[in-house]
Amino acid sequence: MAAIPQPAYPVSPEGDDDPRFTTGLAFDVAFVLETHGFPKLTNGLDFVHLQEALFRFLYEGEGRR
């Protein structure tokens, strides 16, 4: 039986200000969601919520809060 791979996320940020976590990343994710039929983000608050969700997925996890 093959070993089950460990989850890749959450990751450790690269310092206090991770250069990988950019506004462009969130815009790219918003675009992908739109191309899959989800509504276009037209409200700033929706964009902030998307960034927060991405941050939680990428960096927070069991024991990292």
Sequence and secondary structure as in RCSB ss.txt:
>XXXX:A:sequence
MAAIPQPAYPVSPEGDDDPRFTTGLAFDVAFVLETHGFPKLTNGLDFVHLQEALFRFLYEGEGRR
>XXXX:A:secstr
         S   SSSS TTS HHHHHHHHHHHHHTT     SHHHHHHHHHHHHHHHH  TT  
